[in-house]
Structure formats: structure tokens, C-alpha cells
Amino acid sequence: MELLGFSNWTTRTPQTAFNESELWFYIAEFRAVCIVIQKNPSLHSATHYFLFNLAVADILLLLFGE
């Protein structure tokens, strides 16, 4: 990259890890979404099932993802 004049650029790595309090906050938040959708019969629609599925996927990604 020296040829193109990019030698002064620094590479930045994105923050990929949460601290423990953020992790538990997000898990609680997504779990709350799941509970609200389960408890309210008016939210038993295809759209809300999709949101429920996204919340479960987010929880699993937070727990087991890299």
C-alpha cells in the first residue's frame, strides 16, 4: 500500500465483545420482548411471531456467537 500513499493509515478493529453487564442487559431486553409477545393474545400474528423469532435468534447469537 506504500505505492498508493496509504502507509499512514492505521487499521482499526471493530469492538466485537460486550462486557458482562451489557450482555445481560441485552438478554433481558430480548427476553422481555418474547414474554410480551407470548402473554398478549392480540400479538399472536405473523409479524409478531417474526419479531419473536428475531429476539430468540439475537439471544442465541449473544450467548453462543463469536
C-alpha positions as CSV (number, residue, x, y, z in Angstrom):
1,M,0.0,0.0,0.0
2,E,3.0,2.3,0.2
3,L,2.8,2.8,-3.5
4,L,-0.7,4.4,-3.3
5,G,0.1,6.6,-0.3
6,F,-1.8,4.7,2.3
7,S,1.2,3.9,4.6
8,N,0.0,6.3,7.3
9,W,-3.4,4.7,7.7
10,T,-3.9,2.6,10.8
11,T,-6.2,-0.4,10.8
12,R,-9.0,-0.4,13.3
13,T,-10.6,-3.5,14.6
14,P,-14.3,-3.2,15.5
15,Q,-15.3,-3.9,19.1
16,T,-16.7,-7.4,19.0
17,A,-17.1,-8.2,22.7
18,F,-19.6,-6.9,25.2
19,N,-18.8,-6.5,28.8
20,E,-20.8,-8.7,31.1
21,S,-23.4,-6.1,32.2
22,E,-24.2,-5.2,28.5
23,L,-24.6,-8.9,27.7
24,W,-27.1,-9.5,30.5
25,F,-28.9,-6.2,29.7
26,Y,-29.4,-7.3,26.0
27,I,-30.5,-10.8,27.0
28,A,-33.1,-9.4,29.5
29,E,-34.3,-6.9,26.8
30,F,-34.8,-9.6,24.2
31,R,-36.4,-11.9,26.8
32,A,-38.8,-9.2,27.7
33,V,-39.9,-8.9,24.0
34,C,-40.5,-12.7,24.0
35,I,-42.6,-12.6,27.2
36,V,-44.7,-9.7,26.0
37,I,-45.5,-11.5,22.7
38,Q,-46.3,-14.7,24.5
39,K,-48.6,-13.2,27.1
40,N,-50.7,-10.9,24.9
41,P,-53.1,-12.8,22.6
42,S,-53.5,-9.7,20.4
43,L,-49.8,-10.0,19.5
44,H,-50.2,-13.5,18.1
45,S,-49.8,-12.6,14.4
46,A,-47.3,-13.4,11.7
47,T,-45.5,-10.1,12.2
48,H,-45.1,-10.6,15.9
49,Y,-44.0,-14.2,15.6
50,F,-41.3,-13.0,13.2
51,L,-40.2,-10.4,15.9
52,F,-40.3,-13.2,18.5
53,N,-38.1,-15.3,16.2
54,L,-35.6,-12.4,15.8
55,A,-35.5,-11.9,19.5
56,V,-34.7,-15.6,20.1
57,A,-32.1,-15.5,17.4
58,D,-30.5,-12.4,19.0
59,I,-30.4,-14.2,22.4
60,L,-28.7,-17.2,20.9
61,L,-26.2,-15.1,19.0
62,L,-25.3,-13.2,22.1
63,L,-24.8,-16.4,24.1
64,F,-23.1,-18.7,21.5
65,G,-21.9,-16.4,18.7
66,E,-18.4,-15.3,18.2
